[in-house]
Amino acid sequence: MTRPPANRPPAKTARPGKPKNKPATEATVAPGVSPATAPPGQPPTVPHKAPIWTHLYFQVLVAIAVGALTGHFFPTFGESLKPLGDAFIKLVKMIIAPVIFLTVSLGIAHLSDLKKVGGVAGKAFAYFLTFSTLALVVGLIVANVVRPGSGMNVDPSTLDAGLVSGYTSKAHDSTIVGFLMDVIPETVVGAFTGGAVLQVLFFAILFGISLAAIGDKAKPVMTVLESASEAFFKLVAILMKAAPIGAFGAFAFTIGRYGIESVISLAALVATFYLTSALFVVVVLGAVARVNGFSIFKLMKYLKEELLLVLGTSSSEAALPSLIAKLERAGCDRPVVGLVVPLGYSFNLDGTNIYMTLAALFIAQACGIELSIGEQLLLLGVAMLSSKGAAGVTGAGFITLAATLAVVPSVPVAGIALILGVDRFMSECRALTNFIGNAVATIVVARWDKGLDIQALHRALDGEPAPVAAGAVQADAD
């Protein structure tokens, strides 16, 4: 005879929608850190949506607005805040050299085929040449159609060349041979202390090739460099917390020093330049993005924090380290990002190119000078050469414009004094266009080189958390 089963309480069932345990791979991120800006050594996933005021892009946007109001209503005080913006840019520039060196050298060292380095550089320069030329042509066409300088009737003899003597002297000292020689640093240490991005890139490429060439003997060095890379990208995340302060100071200075009134007097030029740049980004770069399988609008949303930082500081260099980290998280191979982004800061300046041909023709029209087709083509060719090597910092576009006009005798170089008052307001647009152009270029070159993870790209642009992969480096979790 069998004993009846003992009465037991029914097993507890999990309540729907509330799992007992979180997945082991889920990680948390400190409040205020978005999935895109989490440090490389930390999985970019968040357990809940943080309040909007904790996001960097919102803080920078508020800082820009407060800075504009401060500069407008308290111009003297606004001008005195210039050190805040300068200090933040110096902080970022302080780490640009090691970030580029570590990214490029480690990326190349991990490559088994060193021919890929030359292939990536070749594809990048092909892209740069094509779209830099297109940007120059767009600026030329718009200037001829809109004619923003017509009717000003400025007498060239009344222009004060002394106002722009500093820019023209720098332009005179800039030559193609001199630029190429400056790529080679005097010493290894000099590459990091001189502030020249291309010198750091040049040394990083050679050092990465050397690491790849010695094989297993390089592993101890690479282990140290990998740890240093994580530390520096963590430092990037720390420094970005000061971005709202830098943007506030820089924008308050700009409005306080130059005032909104200076824009009104040359509103036609400023509006034409902004509209042309916007159309170039949306139509030209948008078409390039669509052909390569992504949306330009989603990319700009993904980079919104960096774009606002560039807007606030007028410097695309301020967002360079963060751009490198985000593009790697978006599925671009490290060697591609490490090569294309720094090269693009000197050779892929879409905004600067639009500005140069548009501003040059504006000055000619304002002085009543009609340029022939041949002279305009000469202007375009000279602008193509003089724009190379211009850094992504405030004032570089003005210097390259002076260098371009110096070779075209029909247009007086002193004519750049006409736009001196509004150049600062156009520098934001130049930097933004350059920044977006370099982001698009990196993704496109990565795709051409079969170094793009399409799924990771779409996850990043759609704002989805990236999965944690064992053994992943840099852009993924450890």
C-alpha positions as CSV (number, residue, x, y, z in Angstrom):
1,M,0.0,0.0,0.0
2,T,1.5,3.3,-1.1
3,R,1.5,6.4,1.1
4,P,-0.3,9.4,-0.3
5,P,1.9,12.2,-1.4
6,A,2.5,14.9,1.3
7,N,0.7,18.2,0.8
8,R,3.2,20.7,-0.5
9,P,2.6,24.4,-1.2
10,P,2.4,25.2,-4.8
11,A,5.7,26.4,-6.4
12,K,6.0,30.1,-6.7
13,T,5.8,31.5,-10.2
14,A,7.7,34.5,-11.3
15,R,5.4,37.5,-11.9
16,P,5.1,38.4,-15.5
17,G,7.2,41.4,-16.6
18,K,9.5,41.2,-13.6
19,P,12.5,38.9,-14.0
20,K,14.0,37.6,-10.8
21,N,17.6,38.4,-11.8
22,K,19.2,40.8,-14.2
23,P,21.2,39.2,-17.0
24,A,24.8,38.7,-16.0
25,T,26.0,40.8,-18.9
26,E,24.0,43.9,-18.0
27,A,26.1,46.7,-16.7
28,T,25.3,50.0,-15.2
29,V,26.6,53.4,-16.2
30,A,26.9,56.4,-13.9
31,P,24.0,58.8,-14.1
32,G,24.5,61.4,-16.8
33,V,26.5,59.2,-19.0
34,S,24.7,58.2,-22.2
35,P,25.3,54.9,-23.9
36,A,27.4,56.7,-26.6
37,T,29.7,58.5,-24.2
38,A,30.4,55.7,-21.6
39,P,34.1,55.1,-21.2
40,P,35.5,52.4,-23.6
41,G,36.3,50.1,-20.7
42,Q,32.6,50.2,-19.6
43,P,29.7,48.5,-21.4
44,P,27.5,51.3,-22.9
45,T,24.2,50.0,-21.5
46,V,22.0,51.8,-19.0
47,P,19.4,50.2,-16.7
48,H,17.0,53.2,-17.0
49,K,16.6,56.4,-18.8
50,A,18.4,59.2,-17.0
51,P,16.7,62.6,-16.6
52,I,17.4,65.0,-19.5
53,W,19.3,67.5,-17.4
54,T,22.0,64.9,-16.6
55,H,22.9,64.5,-20.3
56,L,25.9,66.3,-21.6
57,Y,24.2,67.6,-24.8
58,F,21.5,69.3,-22.7
59,Q,24.0,70.9,-20.3
60,V,26.1,72.2,-23.3
61,L,22.9,73.6,-25.0
62,V,21.9,75.4,-21.8
63,A,25.4,76.7,-21.4
64,I,25.5,78.1,-25.0
65,A,22.1,79.9,-24.4
66,V,23.2,81.4,-21.1
67,G,26.5,82.4,-22.6
68,A,24.8,84.2,-25.5
69,L,22.5,86.1,-23.0
70,T,25.5,87.0,-20.8
71,G,27.5,88.3,-23.8
72,H,24.6,90.3,-25.1
73,F,23.4,92.0,-22.0
74,F,26.8,92.2,-20.2
75,P,29.4,92.4,-23.0
76,T,32.3,93.5,-20.9
77,F,31.8,90.6,-18.5
78,G,31.2,88.3,-21.4
79,E,34.6,89.2,-22.9
80,S,36.2,88.5,-19.6
81,L,35.0,84.9,-19.7
82,K,37.2,84.0,-22.6
83,P,39.7,82.1,-20.4
84,L,37.0,79.6,-19.6
85,G,36.7,78.6,-23.2
86,D,40.4,78.7,-23.8
87,A,41.1,76.6,-20.8
88,F,38.7,73.9,-21.9
89,I,40.1,73.7,-25.4
90,K,43.6,73.5,-23.9
91,L,42.5,70.6,-21.7
92,V,41.2,68.7,-24.7
93,K,44.2,69.5,-26.9
94,M,46.4,68.3,-24.0
95,I,45.2,64.7,-24.6
96,I,44.7,64.7,-28.4
97,A,48.3,63.7,-29.1
98,P,48.3,60.6,-26.8
99,V,44.8,59.5,-27.9
100,I,45.8,59.6,-31.6
101,F,49.1,57.9,-30.9
102,L,47.6,55.1,-28.9
103,T,44.6,54.6,-31.3
104,V,46.7,54.5,-34.4
105,S,49.8,52.6,-33.2
106,L,47.7,49.9,-31.5
107,G,45.4,49.6,-34.5
108,I,48.2,49.1,-36.9
109,A,50.0,46.7,-34.5
110,H,46.9,44.5,-34.5
111,L,46.8,44.2,-38.3
112,S,48.3,41.1,-39.8
113,D,48.6,42.7,-43.2
114,L,50.4,46.0,-43.2
115,K,49.3,46.7,-46.8
116,K,45.9,47.5,-45.3
117,V,47.4,50.7,-43.8
118,G,48.3,52.0,-47.2
119,G,45.0,50.9,-48.6
120,V,43.0,52.8,-45.9
121,A,45.1,55.9,-46.5
122,G,44.6,55.7,-50.3
123,K,40.8,55.3,-50.0
124,A,40.7,58.2,-47.5
125,F,42.7,60.6,-49.8
126,A,40.5,59.6,-52.7
127,Y,37.4,60.5,-50.7
128,F,39.0,63.7,-49.4
129,L,40.0,65.0,-52.8
130,T,36.6,64.3,-54.3
131,F,34.5,66.0,-51.7
132,S,36.9,68.8,-50.9
133,T,36.7,69.7,-54.6
134,L,32.9,69.4,-54.6
135,A,32.7,71.7,-51.6
136,L,34.8,74.3,-53.4
137,V,32.6,74.1,-56.5
138,V,29.4,74.4,-54.4
139,G,30.7,77.6,-52.8
140,L,31.6,79.0,-56.2
141,I,28.3,78.2,-57.7
142,V,26.3,79.6,-54.8
143,A,28.3,82.8,-54.8
144,N,27.6,83.3,-58.5
145,V,23.9,82.6,-58.1
146,V,23.2,84.5,-54.9
147,R,25.8,87.3,-55.3
148,P,25.8,88.3,-51.6
149,G,28.4,91.1,-52.1
150,S,26.6,92.9,-54.9
151,G,25.6,96.5,-54.3
152,M,28.1,97.2,-51.5
153,N,30.3,99.3,-53.8
154,V,33.4,99.3,-51.6
155,D,36.4,101.3,-52.7
156,P,39.4,98.9,-52.4
157,S,41.7,101.9,-51.6
158,T,39.8,102.6,-48.5
159,L,40.3,99.2,-47.0
160,D,42.6,99.0,-43.9
161,A,45.2,96.3,-44.6
162,G,46.6,96.8,-41.1
163,L,43.5,95.1,-39.6
164,V,44.4,91.8,-41.3
165,S,48.2,92.0,-41.4
166,G,48.6,89.2,-38.9
167,Y,46.5,86.8,-41.0
168,T,48.3,87.8,-44.2
169,S,51.7,87.3,-42.7
170,K,50.8,83.8,-41.5
171,A,49.4,83.0,-44.9
172,H,52.5,84.2,-46.6
173,D,54.6,81.9,-44.4
174,S,52.4,78.9,-45.4
175,T,53.8,76.9,-48.4
176,I,53.1,73.4,-49.6
177,V,56.7,72.4,-49.2
178,G,56.9,73.9,-45.7
179,F,53.7,72.1,-44.8
180,L,55.0,68.7,-45.9
181,M,58.3,69.3,-44.1
182,D,56.4,70.2,-40.9
183,V,54.8,66.8,-40.9
184,I,58.1,65.3,-39.8
185,P,58.8,66.2,-36.2
186,E,62.3,67.3,-35.1
187,T,62.3,64.7,-32.3
188,V,59.9,62.0,-31.0
189,V,59.1,64.1,-28.0
190,G,58.6,67.2,-30.2
191,A,55.8,65.4,-32.0
192,F,53.8,65.4,-28.8
193,T,54.8,68.8,-27.5
194,G,54.4,70.8,-30.7
195,G,50.6,70.5,-31.0
196,A,50.7,69.3,-34.6
197,V,48.3,66.5,-35.2
198,L,49.9,65.3,-38.4
199,Q,53.3,64.9,-36.6
200,V,51.8,62.7,-34.0
201,L,50.0,60.7,-36.7
202,F,53.2,60.3,-38.7
203,F,55.1,58.9,-35.7
204,A,52.2,56.7,-34.6
205,I,52.1,55.1,-38.0
206,L,55.8,54.3,-38.0
207,F,55.7,53.0,-34.4
208,G,52.6,50.8,-35.2
209,I,54.4,49.3,-38.2
210,S,57.4,48.6,-36.0
211,L,55.3,46.9,-33.4
212,A,53.6,44.7,-36.1
213,A,57.0,43.9,-37.6
214,I,58.6,42.5,-34.4
215,G,55.6,40.1,-33.8
216,D,55.4,38.4,-30.4
217,K,58.2,40.6,-28.9
218,A,55.8,43.5,-29.1
219,K,53.1,41.9,-26.8
220,P,54.5,43.4,-23.5
221,V,54.6,46.9,-25.1
222,M,51.1,46.5,-26.5
223,T,49.7,45.4,-23.1
224,V,51.0,48.6,-21.6
225,L,49.7,50.7,-24.4
226,E,46.2,49.0,-24.1
227,S,46.1,49.9,-20.5
228,A,47.2,53.4,-21.2
229,S,44.5,53.7,-23.9
230,E,41.8,52.8,-21.5
231,A,43.1,55.3,-19.0
232,F,43.2,58.1,-21.6
233,F,39.7,57.4,-22.8
234,K,38.5,57.5,-19.2
235,L,40.3,60.8,-18.9
236,V,38.3,62.0,-22.0
237,A,35.1,61.1,-20.2
238,I,36.2,63.1,-17.1
239,L,37.2,66.2,-19.1
240,M,33.9,66.2,-21.0
241,K,32.2,67.0,-17.8
242,A,33.8,70.5,-18.0
243,A,32.4,71.0,-21.6
244,P,29.4,73.1,-20.5
245,I,31.7,75.5,-18.7
246,G,34.0,75.8,-21.7
247,A,31.0,76.3,-24.1
248,F,29.6,79.0,-21.8
249,G,32.8,81.0,-21.6
250,A,33.6,80.7,-25.3
251,F,30.1,81.8,-26.5
252,A,29.8,84.6,-23.9
253,F,33.1,86.0,-25.2
254,T,32.1,85.7,-28.9
255,I,28.8,87.6,-28.3
256,G,30.4,90.1,-25.9
257,R,33.3,90.9,-28.2
258,Y,31.6,91.0,-31.6
259,G,27.9,91.5,-30.8
260,I,24.9,90.4,-32.7
261,E,24.9,93.8,-34.5
262,S,28.0,92.9,-36.5
263,V,26.2,89.9,-38.0
264,I,23.3,92.1,-39.2
265,S,25.5,94.3,-41.3
266,L,26.7,91.3,-43.3
267,A,23.6,89.2,-42.9
268,A,23.5,88.2,-46.6
269,L,26.9,86.6,-46.4
270,V,26.4,84.9,-43.1
271,A,23.0,83.6,-44.1
272,T,24.2,82.4,-47.5
273,F,27.1,80.5,-45.9
274,Y,25.0,78.8,-43.3
275,L,22.3,77.8,-45.8
276,T,24.9,76.5,-48.2
277,S,26.7,74.5,-45.6
278,A,23.4,73.1,-44.3
279,L,22.4,72.1,-47.9
280,F,25.8,70.5,-48.4
281,V,25.4,68.4,-45.2
282,V,21.8,67.4,-45.9
283,V,21.9,66.9,-49.7
284,V,25.5,65.9,-50.5
285,L,26.7,64.2,-47.4
286,G,23.1,62.9,-46.8
287,A,23.2,61.2,-50.2
288,V,26.6,59.7,-49.5
289,A,25.3,58.4,-46.2
290,R,22.2,56.9,-47.8
291,V,24.3,55.1,-50.5
292,N,26.4,53.7,-47.7
293,G,23.5,52.4,-45.7
294,F,23.0,55.0,-42.9
295,S,21.1,58.2,-42.2
296,I,22.9,61.5,-41.9
297,F,20.2,62.7,-39.5
298,K,20.7,59.7,-37.2
299,L,24.5,60.3,-37.3
300,M,24.1,63.9,-36.3
301,K,21.7,62.8,-33.4
302,Y,24.3,60.2,-32.3
303,L,27.0,63.0,-32.3
304,K,24.8,65.7,-30.8
305,E,26.9,66.2,-27.8
306,E,30.1,66.7,-29.9
307,L,28.2,69.0,-32.3
308,L,27.0,71.2,-29.5
309,L,30.5,71.3,-28.1
310,V,31.9,72.3,-31.5
311,L,29.2,75.0,-31.8
312,G,30.0,76.4,-28.4
313,T,33.8,76.5,-28.8
314,S,34.1,77.1,-32.6
315,S,36.7,74.3,-32.6
316,S,36.3,70.9,-34.1
317,E,39.4,69.8,-32.2
318,A,37.5,70.1,-28.9
319,A,35.5,67.0,-29.9
320,L,38.2,64.9,-31.6
321,P,38.9,62.4,-28.8
322,S,35.2,61.8,-28.3
323,L,34.6,61.4,-32.0
324,I,37.2,58.7,-32.2
325,A,35.6,56.8,-29.3
326,K,32.1,57.1,-30.7
327,L,33.1,56.0,-34.2
328,E,34.7,52.9,-32.8
329,R,31.6,52.1,-30.8
330,A,29.6,52.5,-34.1
331,G,31.4,49.6,-35.6
332,C,34.4,51.3,-37.4
333,D,37.7,49.4,-37.2
334,R,40.2,51.1,-34.9
335,P,43.0,51.4,-37.6
336,V,40.5,53.1,-40.0
337,V,39.3,55.6,-37.3
338,G,42.8,56.3,-36.1
339,L,44.0,57.1,-39.7
340,V,41.0,58.8,-41.3
341,V,39.9,61.1,-38.4
342,P,43.3,62.8,-37.8
343,L,44.0,63.0,-41.6
344,G,40.5,64.5,-42.2
345,Y,41.2,67.3,-39.7
346,S,43.8,68.6,-42.2
347,F,42.7,67.3,-45.6
348,N,38.9,67.0,-45.4
349,L,37.6,70.5,-44.6
350,D,34.3,70.7,-46.4
351,G,33.1,73.8,-44.4
352,T,36.4,75.6,-44.9
353,N,36.3,75.0,-48.6
354,I,32.8,76.3,-49.0
355,Y,33.7,79.3,-47.0
356,M,36.8,80.1,-49.0
357,T,35.3,80.3,-52.5
358,L,32.1,81.9,-51.2
359,A,34.0,84.5,-49.2
360,A,36.5,85.2,-52.0
361,L,33.7,86.0,-54.5
362,F,31.8,88.0,-51.9
363,I,34.9,90.3,-51.5
364,A,35.3,90.6,-55.2
365,Q,31.6,91.5,-55.7
366,A,31.7,93.9,-52.8
367,C,34.6,95.7,-54.4
368,G,32.8,95.7,-57.8
369,I,35.3,93.3,-59.3
370,E,34.0,90.8,-61.9
371,L,36.1,87.7,-62.1
372,S,36.2,85.8,-65.4
373,I,35.6,82.0,-65.6
374,G,39.4,81.5,-65.9
375,E,40.1,83.6,-62.8
376,Q,37.4,81.7,-60.8
377,L,39.0,78.4,-61.9
378,L,42.4,79.7,-60.8
379,L,40.8,80.7,-57.5
380,L,39.4,77.2,-57.1
381,G,42.7,75.6,-57.8
382,V,44.6,77.8,-55.4
383,A,42.0,77.2,-52.7
384,M,42.3,73.5,-53.2
385,L,46.0,73.7,-52.4
386,S,45.9,76.3,-49.7
387,S,43.2,74.6,-47.7
388,K,45.3,71.5,-47.1
389,G,46.9,71.5,-43.7
390,A,44.5,74.0,-42.2
391,A,43.9,72.9,-38.6
392,G,40.4,72.5,-37.1
393,V,40.8,75.6,-34.9
394,T,39.4,79.1,-34.8
395,G,41.0,81.4,-37.4
396,A,42.4,78.7,-39.7
397,G,39.8,79.4,-42.4
398,F,40.6,83.1,-42.3
399,I,44.4,82.4,-42.8
400,T,43.7,80.1,-45.7
401,L,41.4,82.6,-47.3
402,A,44.2,85.2,-47.1
403,A,46.6,82.7,-48.6
404,T,44.2,82.1,-51.5
405,L,43.6,85.8,-52.3
406,A,47.3,86.5,-52.2
407,V,47.8,84.3,-55.4
408,V,44.8,85.9,-57.2
409,P,45.8,89.5,-58.0
410,S,42.4,90.6,-59.1
411,V,41.0,90.5,-55.6
412,P,42.7,92.7,-52.9
413,V,43.9,90.7,-49.9
414,A,42.9,93.7,-47.7
415,G,39.3,92.9,-48.7
416,I,39.2,90.2,-46.0
417,A,38.9,93.2,-43.5
418,L,35.2,93.4,-44.8
419,I,34.4,90.1,-43.2
420,L,36.7,90.3,-40.1
421,G,33.8,91.2,-37.9
422,V,31.6,88.2,-38.8
423,D,34.3,85.6,-39.4
424,R,34.0,84.4,-35.8
425,F,30.3,83.7,-36.3
426,M,31.0,81.8,-39.5
427,S,33.8,79.8,-37.8
428,E,31.2,77.8,-35.9
429,C,29.5,76.7,-39.1
430,R,32.9,75.9,-40.7
431,A,33.8,73.7,-37.7
432,L,30.4,72.0,-37.6
433,T,30.5,71.1,-41.4
434,N,34.1,69.9,-41.1
435,F,33.2,67.7,-38.1
436,I,30.2,66.1,-39.8
437,G,32.2,65.6,-43.0
438,N,34.9,63.8,-41.2
439,A,32.5,61.5,-39.4
440,V,30.8,60.6,-42.7
441,A,34.2,60.1,-44.3
442,T,35.4,57.7,-41.6
443,I,32.3,55.5,-41.8
444,V,32.4,55.4,-45.7
445,V,36.1,54.6,-45.8
446,A,35.6,51.9,-43.1
447,R,32.8,50.4,-45.3
448,W,35.0,50.5,-48.4
449,D,37.8,48.8,-46.5
450,K,35.4,46.1,-45.2
451,G,36.1,47.4,-41.7
452,L,32.6,48.4,-40.7
453,D,30.3,46.4,-38.5
454,I,26.9,47.4,-40.0
455,Q,24.9,46.0,-37.2
456,A,26.9,47.9,-34.6
457,L,26.5,51.0,-36.7
458,H,22.8,50.7,-36.8
459,R,22.6,49.9,-33.0
460,A,24.6,53.0,-32.2
461,L,22.6,55.3,-34.6
462,D,19.3,53.9,-33.3
463,G,20.4,54.5,-29.7
464,E,20.3,50.8,-28.8
465,P,22.7,49.5,-26.2
466,A,25.7,47.5,-27.5
467,P,25.9,43.8,-26.5
468,V,28.8,42.9,-24.2
469,A,31.2,40.7,-26.1
470,A,33.9,38.7,-24.3
471,G,37.4,39.9,-25.2
472,A,36.2,43.0,-27.0
473,V,38.5,46.0,-27.0
474,Q,38.3,49.7,-26.9
475,A,34.7,50.4,-28.1
476,D,33.2,47.3,-26.4
477,A,33.3,45.9,-22.9
478,D,36.2,44.0,-21.6
